[in-house]
Amino acid sequence: MLLNGVSHRTITVDSQQTITIIDQTRLPFSIEWLKLETVDAACIAIKTMQVRGAPAIGAVAAYAMVLAVKEDASWQAILQAAQSIKATRPTAVNLAWAVDKQLAALCDVEDDLRLELSWQLAADICEEDVAACSAIGDYGLALIEKIAAQKPGQTINILTHCNAGWLATVDWGTALSPIYKAQQKGLPIHVWVDETRPRNQGALLTAFELSQQGINNTLICDNAGGHLMQTGQVDLCLVGSDRTTSNGNVCNKIGTYLKALAAKDNNIPFYVALPTSTIDWILHSGNDIPIEERDASEVLNVMVNVDGELQALPMSAATQAANPAFDVTPAHLVTALITEKGVYAANTEALQRLKDVCDK
């Protein structure tokens, strides 16, 4: 997608096999690229959210395994590195998925053959993510077009939460991919962008993405969504997922559940866009998903731009705060799941059919 009119991906590898990512903690006030040269650097990037979004985390985790092999190609060292990478953030399933794909590919290979194989697998994971997100956009576009047909010539108002655009993936995005496809088709789109406290991924990243792409958007505080739905100003909700269980429960950025409740009460479609790599086929309940509890400082402070630098300023007299990073939206609140394999109901039977398609 576009940065200052030029197409980019969130992760690049040059001819010297240098891995570079966009430092998302610097956006939107500066666009800076960060080289990942060690496993520790990749782990720090994931943990501090220099890279974030389930698919993007998975892609960087795949390259972190490459860096591990470069440092020490012995199986014991690779296993130790894999555990360190998995421990960086516990909720997003793509991270462990990518690491496990690397482990499965490398386990029966001679040490001197592992590096080339690991490089190729990481590159394949990135390319597959781009293709999957583009396909999600195509399937989601069909849903937007149905709404457009019901209100010809009128603006389609979409509400999203957090950032599930191209910055959260390698390219295209998940929840924003259908919006980008709709723009390409010439549909009149307007996006309500939740600020997404406490890290403000909507305010800092989604609004930035959409504006860079030339898509009309309006930033709103997190609590405004229900009012907008009640007053007929939202046609559909589109969100992403960090982990979806095999029965259709969706774990996503904190506050997603409340948007789903409001959408249900107002008969507004609530779609979740995700690649199948984000589905946890083993877990059968959202209650079993480990919810990351982040540092209280994110709630107690607000990040402000001071001369191009983001600085933390106290925003409360409170001395302690709770900071769960995710919540779980029950399957019955989800209209459908938009995947690269098609649109599926959020229930066990439909997801089993999807798994059968993925296993072929």
Steps between C-alpha positions, in 0.01 A plus 500: 500500500600866493741712703530849358369369171752215474405133540659323798473186707546491876789250473773500237809290433767641270759326283733482802225319695458794736161485674335840540165597654305822540535616860132541583572672831623800299189538287331720392741781578803345335557206267803308619636161399656262750755234411467168681843342526462266799236280663501733800429800278208319337361399840526857627323628187210262561479558875518881479256506207743647251328232296142409590194338352467122500609429138791746513616352831490156341710617206760661725502190720577292191796725423604494866543126457723570199714723720513222759632256242759755385622533858506129580362229273508226764161353586527578871577866430212522254259357758617752761457787256153377407390511862635854542316617190173336606519665842504856363121530466267219604166584338551525124504146362692589182819538700507141627360378166794649306758374749353151495504496118870578513564231762311240299700583187840508672482209743625223269745710299877509531638809673670637190177481298276671751574864421400492134185303581407741779546804274276351235228404747493850653472653152220257414310593818518867400383436144218278621389773739486757220296264282269409789435863593428591139250213478338612826457838336327344200255303712436798726446727200207282391335564837555875471360496146177342629457789742587749226225349282248569776593871515613592148712812473517543877807477721563164669598558862727238653613489863829330587693448822875504568720455192437207268640661189817440303715607795365200692594262219763485226270683257129574435384431856205299626207722603621788285569288192132499390500877546804540276336274240180704523698817437653341189147422376401864545252443782436801727652387831524674836665335802433572866835440673497406868792662680558167681633593840736455665758472220284687248572273204194638327598862548868450423492226237160441341425868441852536360459202267164607366613859451812384315273298273262792446201341674256723687518429874396653831668432832264432792549425867447134585167562675336674202436189291176399669352846451595502133332162454184612681471806278537312172850618419663156468424250223736226615783428740826349377764385750796265504596216732807399695368151566174331404407169661363200315146582617510857366585703810711800400780646710593849389615832640327602823169674423404279206245312710317822587476595131357157422236540771398840363490365144279210605259732682471720192482224235826608341720235335813426702766335284838369610773483234789260555733262320454135594845513665328700778260216582594285798363164394585344837322739737122457515418794726603861528529446874818302436682779315781659706424872521809716501511744792718791397677753717279737699702798376317478166175586680643746752674705230405647166742517208531846346701635210764748611710632212457176308574276799237297686525564873304350791318752720307410817125519448370388839561528873445123524798293609389168352310388193386180332598458137360186333601529135227281350143383552296214357191551285267198520422334169128582515584871468704447183308526171770310310873441467666631184798279412719447194299182437163675503238627745407256775255504789657528844409155630660160545336336199594774254854520631542125468409537133756777473762279665425225249560750218828611659617141548455406134 
